[in-house]
Amino acid sequence: MQVFEKLDGAINGAINKERGCVVALGNFDGFHRGHHVVVGEAGRYARRLGIPLTVVVMEPHPVSFFAPDQPAFRLTSSSERAVLLEKFGIDQLVILPFGQNLASMAAEKFIQQILIDTINARHICVGYDYRFGKGRAGDVGMLERVGKAKNFGLTVINPVTVGIEGFAGEVYSSTLVRQTLTDGKARQAAALLGHWWMINGQVVKGDQRGRTIDFPTANIQLGENIEPKLGVYAVRVKLGSGETIYDGVANIGKRPTFDKRDILLEVFLFDFHEEIYGQDIRVEIVSFIRAEAKFSGLEELKRQILQDVETSKRLLADPENDRVHLHLPTLEEYLTRFPSGHDKADVKHVIT
């Protein structure tokens, strides 16, 4: 996957000016199952035309630009989203730098200067509710009108509805995933995403109290990640660029036993004894165990952690929580599972 973070000649040089590319537009925060359809259908068209599949996103997230003081809400960091898109199988990722220039750009100018002149889109794929341009004036209707005049195709994805128990009939959305996480429904969030929700970060030094009770933890700041329901979770962990997966138990919270107030993710890895300060870490949140609680002292806390460890091991051994049970599909898997005309690939081809 090629990644472009500047609107310069490098994009035109990489995306063949003669052939063009198929573009999927969106924020794709979390890259949930609804997003799979948008990018998957763009991929279907790219395969048909024999040209690159290109995803165009904006960074920082426009919401962060317009409301910088609002609580963290992202399901995935920019780097994690790139990993998910690369695993899915896109050819090119264009990250538009979102600032005042892009925020004030008229929708028609965005189409002409960025999508046509710079990226050379031959076909565009968007969700039914996609909006863009100054004042969010651009929509699928404008893309259809301009596409007919400028000779690019457009595919609009109809609402993709959920068939999961408890959510049946609702439309896949990042908002729905966020709500499940704030409710502590980690397994349901994973089902909506189509992959385990992850928190990425760098291991930082904490108070090191865990060492005193034989439960040393790797500590990670949540950063821009949404704050899920505070409490204890069964987790799986990947360190750096390695492929080894470690089972563990984690606490996401304020550590009330020690009168702390900041939110921290603390992970205890089973059968692990290495120093990993400063390393990048990816924590898969698998299942909620219990709410955070305040204990009378270290001994009571230690007894509870022992119980949490056993609960986590039981949950991680459950076949329903097996790592391969929920894995991000590749484009090939998507196209095989949802052939053209399938109800999950229900698209409205506006113009071709």
N, C-alpha and C positions, 0 to 999 in steps of 0.2 A: 504493500500500500504506500503510495506517495502522499505526503502531507505538505500542503501549501498554506502558509500563514500570512502571506503578503499578497496584495493585489498588484502583481508586477508581471513582467514578461515571462517569468518562469512558468506561470500557469499556462500561458498560450503556447510556450515551447513544449510543455509536457502533454497537454491535451491537443492532439493533432488538429490543426486548423482546418484541414480538409474534411476529416471525419466527424469532428465534434464529439460530444459525449451525452449520456443520459444523466440527468441531475435529479436527486432526491433532496427536497428542501424541508427543513424543520429544525427544531432544537434537539430532539431525540434524547431528552434527559431521562436516564434510566434505560433507554433502548428496550422498551417493553414490547409485548406481543403485537400491539397495534402498530408500533414503529416497524416491526419486522415486515409487516405487510407493505407499508409505504416503500421501504428500501427493497424488499423482495420483488415487488412489481416493477420498480425501476430496473432492478437487475434482470427481470424477465425481458424487458424491452431492450436493455443493453445487449443481452445475448442475441436477441433477434436481429439487431442491427450490426452486431459485431464491433461495438465501440465501448469505451470505458464506462464503468459505473462510478459516478461521482456523487458524493454527499457534501452538501454545503450547509455549514452551521455558523453560528455567530458566537463570539467569545470576547468579553464576558457575556453571560446570559443577559438579554435585554432587561429582564426584571431587576437584575442586580444594578444595572446602569441607571435605571429610572428610580429605583427605591433602594439605595445602598444600605440603608439602616434597618431594613426588614430582617427578621430572623432567617438563618440559613435554611435553604429549602431544596438544595440540589440532591438528586438521587445519585448522580455520578459526577465526578470531577471531569475536567476536559480530557485529562490523560486516560482515565478509565473508559470514558466514552470512545476514545480513539481505539483502545484495545478491543472493545466489544465490536466496533464497526469493522476492524481489521479481521477479527475472527469470523465475522459474518461473511466476509469475502468481497468488500468493496475495493475498487482499484485506486481511487483518489479521494482524499479528504481535503476540502477547502475550508479553512477557518477564517471567516471574515472578522477583522478587528472591529468590534462594535463600540463606537464612540459617538461624539456629537455629529461628525460628518455623516455616518451611516444613519443615525437616528433622525436626522433632518432631511435625508434624501427622499425625494418624491418617489412614489411607487413605480411610475412609468420610467423614471431615470434608472432605478434599481434594475428593472428588467433589461433595459437597453445597454447600460454601461457594464453591469456586472454579469448578468446571465447570458447576454448575447455577445457583447464585444470582448469581454475578458474570459469568460468560461466557455463560450461557444456551445451553449446547450442546444442540442437538436431535439430533445424530448425532456419534459419536466414532469416529475411525479410529486404530488402533494396530498396531504390529508384534506378532507372536505372543509375544515375550518381554518386552514392556513391563512394568516394575514401577514402583511409586510409593508414596508415603506412608512414615510412620515404619517403620524396619526393612525397607523394601521389601515391606511386607505386602500391598500392593495389586497385583492382576494382572488378566488379561483375564477370569478367572472372576468376580472381584468386580465388574468393570465390567458383565458380563452380568447378574448378579443384581440389581445396583442399577438398571441400565437398565430391566429389566422392571418394577421397582417404581416407578421415577420417570419412566418413559415417555420415555426417549431411546434412539436406535438405536445399534448398535455394529457396526463392521466390523473384523475381525481379519485382518491380512495374514499369509499363510503364509510360510515361509522362501523368499526369492527367491534362486535358485541362479545361479551364474556359469557362463557358457558360453564364457569366454575361455580360450584355450590356456594351459596351465600352472596354471589355477585351476578347471578344469571340475568342477562338482559341489559346490564350496564355496559357502557362503552369504555374500552380500554383507554386509560389516560394516566399521565404522570400524577395528576391530582389524586386519583383513586389509589395508586400505589403509596403515595405519601400518607394517605389516611390509614391504610392498613398498618403501616409502620408505626405511626403515632399511637395506634391502638394495640401495638405489641403483637400483631399477627404476621410474624416474619415468614412463616411457611406460605401463607396466602399471598403475601407480597411477592415471594419467589414465583409462585404459580402465575401471577399476573405478568411478571417480568419475562418469564420463560428462562430464567437463570437466577442463581442465588444473588441476593443483594449483598454488596460488598462495601466495606469502609476501607479506604486506602490512606496510608500516611507513613510517617517516619517514626520509628521507635524513639521516644524521648525518656529522659530520666524522671522518675517519680520520687516519692518519699521513701521507696524501698522497704516499706513495712512488710510487704508480702514475703520477703526473704526471712523475716524473723519468725514466720509461722510455716515455713517450708512451702510457700506458694508464691514464688517470684513471678512477677507479671511484666509483660511488654505493654508499655503505655503509649497511646496514640491520641492526639488531639483530633476532634471531629472536623475542624476546619470548616469548609463550606458545605459539608454533608448535613442533610436534614437530621434533626435530633429525634431518634425513635423513642418509643416508650422506655423510660429508664428502668433498668433492672438487669437480670442475669440471663444470658443466652448460651445455648450450645453453638459452637462455632467451628469453622475449619480455617486454617491459616496457610498462606503461601508467603515465603520469604524471598524478597528480591526477585531475581530472574530465575531462581531455582524452580524445579518442577515438583519437589516433594511437598505433600500436603500433610499438615499436622492437625490433629484433633485438639480441641481445647474447650474451655469455658471462659466466658467474658462477662464483665460487669460494665454497663454503660450508665454512668451516673455521677452523683456529687459526693459519694463516700461519706454519708451522714455520721457513721461511727466515729469519724475523725474530724467532724465539723467542717468539711470542705464545701465549697460552693460552685467551683468550676466543673464543667462536664468533661469527663475523661473516659476513654475506652481502655480498660485494663484486661489483658488477655493472659490466662494461664495455660501454657501448652503442656499436654501430657507427655511424659517421658522425654523431656527436652531440657538440656543443661548448658546451652551455649550463651555467650554474651552477644546481644544483637543490637545494642545501642547504635542509633544512626542509620540502621538498615531500613529500607522500604518494606512495608508489610501490607498484605491484602487479607482482610478478615471477612470471610463469608458468614453472614448471620443466618443461622439455620432455624433455630426454634427458641421461642421465649420460654424461660423456666419459671421465673418468679419476679415479683416487683422488688425494687431496692428497699432495704430495711436498715434500721439502726440497731446495733448490737451493744450489749453491756460492756464488752471488752474483747480482747484478742482471742481468748479461748472459745467464747461463744461463736465468734466469727469463724474461727477455724473449723468448728464442728459443722457449721452451715456450709462452708465451702466444700468440705468432704462430701456432704450430701449432694451439693450442686454438681460436683465432679461425676458422681455416680449417675445422676439424672442425665447429665450431658452425654455420657458414654452410651446410655440406653437410647437416647434420642438419636444420636448419630449412627447407631447400629440399625435403626429402623429402616427397612427397605424403601419406605416412602421418602426418607431423607437422604437416600444414597446420592452421592455427588453426580453420578451420571444420569440419575432419574430426571434431573432438571439440568439441561445443558443448552447453551446458546446454539441455535441451529446455524448451519452454514447456508449460503445461498443455494447450493446444490440440494441440501436437505429440504429447504423451504419449497423450491420448485417441484421437487418430487412429491412432497406431502400435500401441497396445494396446487394442483395443476390449474391451468387457466379455466375459469368458470366455476371453481370451487367456491362454496359460500364464504370461506375465510379469505378468499382472494376476490371478493366482490368489488369490482371497480367500475367506475363510470368513465369510459374513454370519451372525453369531451371532443378532442380533435386528434387526428393521427397524421 
